[in-house]
Amino acid sequence: MNTFKTLFDKYNWDQILVDINAKTEEDVRRALQRSKRDLEDFKALISPAATPYIEEMAQLSNAITKKRFGNTIQMYAPMYLSNECQNICTYCGFSMTNKIPRRTLTDQEILKEVDFLKSKGYDHILLVTGEANKTVGVDYISNSIKLIRSKFANITIEVQPLDESEYELLRSNGLYAVLVYQETYHREEYKKHHPKGRKSNFDYRLETPDRLGRAGIHKIGLGALFGLEDWRGDSFFTALHLQYLQKTYWKTKYSISFPRLRPHSGGLEPKVAMTDTDLVQLICAFRLFDEDVELSMSTRESELFREHIVNLGITSISAESKTNPGGYAVDPQSLEQFEISDERTTEEVVKMLKSKGLEVVWKDWAHNWQ
Ligand code: SF4
């Protein structure tokens, strides 16, 4: 069966970086003038040659986003269900070897967290777990979705990669979208950061969006964890992945996230820094490359940065997030997966968005599970 891996294996990481770094200002200007941009244009837009054009890119990105999405921004909240994990990921506070108290929320605790998030107005929820098949396998996830599906318009998960039939089951139980970030598309570097557990299987993760597409999941979220490898290389492969999926599973919607490494207990320093300016350039490049893709921004980023970026192409945003199981109402003191940066309340973020002329959307699509 053909998957993204067939296409991916035709590319060479080092050569892609050479190509990107060889792009000239003329390539950037050409990319800016085109109405439909391809992967060569994307390479130009993320290249060092595009640095003097970031302001122009930002204005174009803003105009395209307004035309396609209006003045709206979607709100969502993550809800961590468990910090149990059988993987070692060098950058994560929940990594198996970290000696932290482990906890998995019960039905009652989940409902308590839900009450808090509903009181804040959230209708889109992102359920997050580590990877521990015995405690938070597909049965646990399925039960959690069924437990809360009548309370949310839209349920997304960010959990271990699953098989196609498992995704089909979750979809029939009310799952809308799945986020699965490749972390890095650099095969060797990936191995260093995922030495143990099922996540060490690079190809299984790489082919997860194919399984999601085949299972008919409504939306797939892609991304790389910036800081593990050269952000330009990882961004190119994310764009390649997106383009492949859009052609192959054209009924599915897509979103891109831009997580940068954050401090956590037992922390890892970024190998390759990505500055705020780099991230602005990348967000605008993605918008110019793809007018329809949703672009998402979490509370990993600072207050100031988020205020600047919300008008440049971002279409969904979280607020007041907790990255520990039970963090909202059940056990606020438990250890976080990583430290968030923007610690403002939902109300404060909504006020900021409105002051920027944006209309806050809580619900845009709903199943009726009453
Ligand atoms: S990133 Fe996910 S899989 Fe890796 S240690 Fe953390 S929770 Fe586990």
Residues whose N, C-alpha, C, O or C-beta is under 5 A from the ligand:
A	BS01	SF4	C85 N87 I88 C89 C92 F94 S95 M96 T129 G130 E131
